């Protein structure tokens, strides 16, 4: 099943249809999986295919798709909300983000270490965790190389 079929099925299961706007926004995220796009960047991509779309429509659609769990929001501490497809719904694993404090590059990694921590927290406190987001700050390989060359 390709991404669009998958998205249509998810929307159908929630009682909604795949509109042109929803499809274009999901497509823009699907075609740029590592970009962590802002609403404005998504708007620019969608405008190339549907110039008459308004920024307000993009914001409303992003809000709906987030509420439905099809996309995730990310706060990268840069003053913007970033969006990405909610991959954990498809493969059962969260991915986490590494943010370079020098160049701002965002890298992703997947590890199941957090799930073991969540289980331990539940066992010791009784607190059931349903979601988590991990951001780690440091320096990417390229910036570390540049710093060592100085």
C-alpha positions, 0 to 999 in steps of 0.5 A: 500500500502506498502512502496515499492509499494508507492516508485515505484509509486512515481518513476513511476510518475516522469518517473523513474523505481525502480532499485535494488539500489534505492530499497535497499536504500529506504528499508534501510531508511524504515527499520530504520525510527528513525536512521537518517542514513549517506551515509556511514551507508546506504552503510554498510546496502546495502552492506549486501544485494548487496556486489558489490554496490559502495559507489559512486552509493549510493551517486548518488542515495541519490542525485537523491532520494533527488532531487525527494523529496523521502528522506530528508537531515538533517544537525545535526551539526556533520559534516555529512549529515543524510538521512530519508524518506520524511514523510511529502509527505505521511501524510501532516505533518512535523516532527521536531528534538530534539537533545541532546547536551550531548549524541547526541540522536535525537528525533522526534516530530510532531506539527502543530504549525509551520503551524500557524506561517507560515500563520501569516508570510504570512499574515503580510509580503506576504512571502509564505513559502513552507518548513521548518526544525526545530532543537531544542537543549537541553538535553534528559530525560536520560541525565537530570536524569544522571546530577541530580544524580551527 
